[in-house]
Amino acid sequence: MKRSRVRRTRRRRSYIGRFFCYFYKNNSTVLHIVSQTANMSSPLAKPQIIAHLQKSLNYTVFDTKWIPCSAKFVCMGNFPRGTGVMQIYEVEHGDAQLIKEVEKPKPIKCGTFGATSLQQRHIATGDFEGNLNIWNLEMPEVPVYTVKAHKEIVNSIDAVGGLGIGDGAPEIVTGSRDGTVKVWDPRQKDSPVANMEPMEGETKRDCWTVAFGHAFNDQDRCVCAGYDNGDIKLFDLRNMSLRWETNIKNGVCCVEFDRKDISMNKLVATSLEGKFHVFDMRTQHPTKGFASVSEKANKSTIWQVRHLPQNRDIFMTAGGAGNLHLWKYEYPAQRSKKGSDNKDVGVAGSVSLLQTATLSTQPIASLDWSPDKQGLCVCSGFDQSVRVLIVTKLNVV
């Protein structure tokens, strides 16, 4: 009877569950780490960043994303001959098996699953020609939605309203070298539902990064954009207005809210100079804006920041020196206080480094946590490699 129950349980495991069972059974390093006692004085008591597998590719990878509810990920980039490519890999038996490859006319810069349902799992991509396309990865030869979104390259893309994350309509935001930030509804053809562009006479700035946030009901939603001159702009889509702006004195490589589907809590912005800033978004002062704390991670560019889906106070940054840094944000005892003008002003917390790892001599350009399994992530670098990583002990930090 016991044996039959065990067999039934094994048959019910998900693909990603089988991967983890294999991994923990066969990787002695992880078994050694997991078996350590919780002695906080030991280095092994800290989270460990372990490179489980590495795959060398024959093209430049610009972005990688986990396919939700699967042990698969998709890589996007460009071949040396100037065409675009999407590859789908499945993690199985300790290796990443290529299961599909499609070549596209233009290099693909960025992608997101955020505006699709869990059943469809369509990916939206931006390319070097300024096109926004949505692909069914089961039949990726022809896009299910396409629009000429920008006059120049789409540098960054984000989405909300799909995957059960965030209230309201499914929407996609794109940021481009042409200086504009546009919001798209896949149900509406050809024209954006919002267009944030420089005023007449203003200098056009290269928009490097965009992110959705504040999507906690059907009416509210914000977009944050970062630019090459250090500008950070927060657009309120409900009121169609610029809610806040600041400048961090260096190009903004990546911005991300700790969660999209809650009232704004924290925002992390990374920069060219190796520094990142954490803004407390709960209290906005009329003149001082949002309180923030900054940290110098290293001397090179911080290309990416990604918050752990299972814990919004833990995030990972990816650096230009081929390194990863795992951080934890600590809240202050009091998140706001009365200023000299008797108005509420925010109080910033502190950031502590949990772990660091160097994977390559080339920049790590993309990073994505698995939404399904805590500690599982995928990253890619300009060394034309993609890596699947395991981060341990995240549930005890």
CORGI-V615032 format. One record per residue. N is the residue number from 0. PSI is psi in whole degrees, -180 to 180 (999 if undefined). Layout:
n=N psi=PSI
n=N psi=PSI
//
This chain:
n=0 psi=-42
n=1 psi=-41
n=2 psi=-41
n=3 psi=-37
n=4 psi=-40
n=5 psi=-42
n=6 psi=-40
n=7 psi=-39
n=8 psi=-42
n=9 psi=-37
n=10 psi=-24
n=11 psi=-4
n=12 psi=146
n=13 psi=169
n=14 psi=-46
n=15 psi=-30
n=16 psi=-41
n=17 psi=-37
n=18 psi=-45
n=19 psi=-39
n=20 psi=-45
n=21 psi=-44
n=22 psi=-50
n=23 psi=-25
n=24 psi=-34
n=25 psi=-11
n=26 psi=103
n=27 psi=-28
n=28 psi=-48
n=29 psi=-40
n=30 psi=-39
n=31 psi=-43
n=32 psi=-46
n=33 psi=-31
n=34 psi=-5
n=35 psi=146
n=36 psi=162
n=37 psi=58
n=38 psi=104
n=39 psi=-14
n=40 psi=-15
n=41 psi=138
n=42 psi=-28
n=43 psi=-10
n=44 psi=-17
n=45 psi=161
n=46 psi=142
n=47 psi=136
n=48 psi=111
n=49 psi=124
n=50 psi=106
n=51 psi=-45
n=52 psi=155
n=53 psi=138
n=54 psi=125
n=55 psi=137
n=56 psi=163
n=57 psi=27
n=58 psi=168
n=59 psi=124
n=60 psi=126
n=61 psi=-29
n=62 psi=149
n=63 psi=142
n=64 psi=137
n=65 psi=137
n=66 psi=121
n=67 psi=146
n=68 psi=40
n=69 psi=171
n=70 psi=33
n=71 psi=153
n=72 psi=159
n=73 psi=136
n=74 psi=139
n=75 psi=141
n=76 psi=-149
n=77 psi=143
n=78 psi=158
n=79 psi=-26
n=80 psi=0
n=81 psi=3
n=82 psi=163
n=83 psi=163
n=84 psi=143
n=85 psi=129
n=86 psi=139
n=87 psi=127
n=88 psi=149
n=89 psi=130
n=90 psi=117
n=91 psi=132
n=92 psi=44
n=93 psi=14
n=94 psi=162
n=95 psi=111
n=96 psi=126
n=97 psi=121
n=98 psi=-15
n=99 psi=142
n=100 psi=134
n=101 psi=139
n=102 psi=140
n=103 psi=158
n=104 psi=-34
n=105 psi=146
n=106 psi=142
n=107 psi=126
n=108 psi=-37
n=109 psi=160
n=110 psi=161
n=111 psi=148
n=112 psi=3
n=113 psi=-16
n=114 psi=10
n=115 psi=167
n=116 psi=161
n=117 psi=-26
n=118 psi=-44
n=119 psi=-48
n=120 psi=51
n=121 psi=144
n=122 psi=135
n=123 psi=134
n=124 psi=152
n=125 psi=140
n=126 psi=-180
n=127 psi=-16
n=128 psi=0
n=129 psi=12
n=130 psi=142
n=131 psi=121
n=132 psi=148
n=133 psi=130
n=134 psi=138
n=135 psi=113
n=136 psi=-13
n=137 psi=-30
n=138 psi=73
n=139 psi=13
n=140 psi=-37
n=141 psi=132
n=142 psi=148
n=143 psi=-14
n=144 psi=136
n=145 psi=143
n=146 psi=145
n=147 psi=97
n=148 psi=-37
n=149 psi=163
n=150 psi=-22
n=151 psi=-173
n=152 psi=141
n=153 psi=108
n=154 psi=-34
n=155 psi=151
n=156 psi=146
n=157 psi=162
n=158 psi=158
n=159 psi=163
n=160 psi=-9
n=161 psi=180
n=162 psi=17
n=163 psi=16
n=164 psi=117
n=165 psi=138
n=166 psi=167
n=167 psi=-174
n=168 psi=152
n=169 psi=126
n=170 psi=152
n=171 psi=135
n=172 psi=139
n=173 psi=142
n=174 psi=140
n=175 psi=163
n=176 psi=-21
n=177 psi=1
n=178 psi=-1
n=179 psi=153
n=180 psi=125
n=181 psi=144
n=182 psi=132
n=183 psi=142
n=184 psi=117
n=185 psi=-18
n=186 psi=-9
n=187 psi=125
n=188 psi=140
n=189 psi=-37
n=190 psi=143
n=191 psi=157
n=192 psi=-15
n=193 psi=145
n=194 psi=111
n=195 psi=112
n=196 psi=161
n=197 psi=145
n=198 psi=160
n=199 psi=126
n=200 psi=-17
n=201 psi=151
n=202 psi=133
n=203 psi=125
n=204 psi=147
n=205 psi=117
n=206 psi=117
n=207 psi=-26
n=208 psi=145
n=209 psi=154
n=210 psi=141
n=211 psi=154
n=212 psi=175
n=213 psi=28
n=214 psi=62
n=215 psi=-3
n=216 psi=-175
n=217 psi=-15
n=218 psi=-37
n=219 psi=143
n=220 psi=139
n=221 psi=155
n=222 psi=130
n=223 psi=137
n=224 psi=141
n=225 psi=144
n=226 psi=168
n=227 psi=-20
n=228 psi=6
n=229 psi=-3
n=230 psi=140
n=231 psi=125
n=232 psi=135
n=233 psi=115
n=234 psi=130
n=235 psi=111
n=236 psi=-23
n=237 psi=-44
n=238 psi=-2
n=239 psi=56
n=240 psi=163
n=241 psi=113
n=242 psi=-34
n=243 psi=149
n=244 psi=151
n=245 psi=178
n=246 psi=130
n=247 psi=14
n=248 psi=10
n=249 psi=154
n=250 psi=135
n=251 psi=112
n=252 psi=-35
n=253 psi=140
n=254 psi=145
n=255 psi=133
n=256 psi=151
n=257 psi=-28
n=258 psi=143
n=259 psi=-30
n=260 psi=25
n=261 psi=166
n=262 psi=137
n=263 psi=129
n=264 psi=-60
n=265 psi=153
n=266 psi=132
n=267 psi=133
n=268 psi=129
n=269 psi=159
n=270 psi=171
n=271 psi=-29
n=272 psi=9
n=273 psi=12
n=274 psi=147
n=275 psi=157
n=276 psi=134
n=277 psi=116
n=278 psi=132
n=279 psi=112
n=280 psi=9
n=281 psi=-30
n=282 psi=118
n=283 psi=117
n=284 psi=143
n=285 psi=-33
n=286 psi=-34
n=287 psi=-15
n=288 psi=-135
n=289 psi=140
n=290 psi=150
n=291 psi=158
n=292 psi=141
n=293 psi=154
n=294 psi=136
n=295 psi=105
n=296 psi=-45
n=297 psi=-172
n=298 psi=-8
n=299 psi=172
n=300 psi=141
n=301 psi=106
n=302 psi=-36
n=303 psi=154
n=304 psi=135
n=305 psi=126
n=306 psi=144
n=307 psi=124
n=308 psi=-30
n=309 psi=-7
n=310 psi=107
n=311 psi=-10
n=312 psi=-1
n=313 psi=133
n=314 psi=159
n=315 psi=138
n=316 psi=145
n=317 psi=129
n=318 psi=165
n=319 psi=-14
n=320 psi=13
n=321 psi=23
n=322 psi=160
n=323 psi=142
n=324 psi=131
n=325 psi=127
n=326 psi=157
n=327 psi=134
n=328 psi=132
n=329 psi=127
n=330 psi=149
n=331 psi=167
n=332 psi=-32
n=333 psi=124
n=334 psi=-10
n=335 psi=160
n=336 psi=169
n=337 psi=129
n=338 psi=-179
n=339 psi=-22
n=340 psi=11
n=341 psi=21
n=342 psi=152
n=343 psi=134
n=344 psi=141
n=345 psi=157
n=346 psi=123
n=347 psi=151
n=348 psi=-150
n=349 psi=162
n=350 psi=134
n=351 psi=143
n=352 psi=123
n=353 psi=-40
n=354 psi=157
n=355 psi=153
n=356 psi=140
n=357 psi=122
n=358 psi=-24
n=359 psi=166
n=360 psi=-6
n=361 psi=158
n=362 psi=143
n=363 psi=110
n=364 psi=-22
n=365 psi=153
n=366 psi=138
n=367 psi=126
n=368 psi=147
n=369 psi=131
n=370 psi=-11
n=371 psi=-36
n=372 psi=116
n=373 psi=131
n=374 psi=-8
n=375 psi=129
n=376 psi=164
n=377 psi=142
n=378 psi=159
n=379 psi=155
n=380 psi=174
n=381 psi=6
n=382 psi=13
n=383 psi=45
n=384 psi=150
n=385 psi=140
n=386 psi=139
n=387 psi=127
n=388 psi=154
n=389 psi=128
n=390 psi=120
n=391 psi=165
n=392 psi=26
n=393 psi=-18
n=394 psi=-2
n=395 psi=1
n=396 psi=999
//
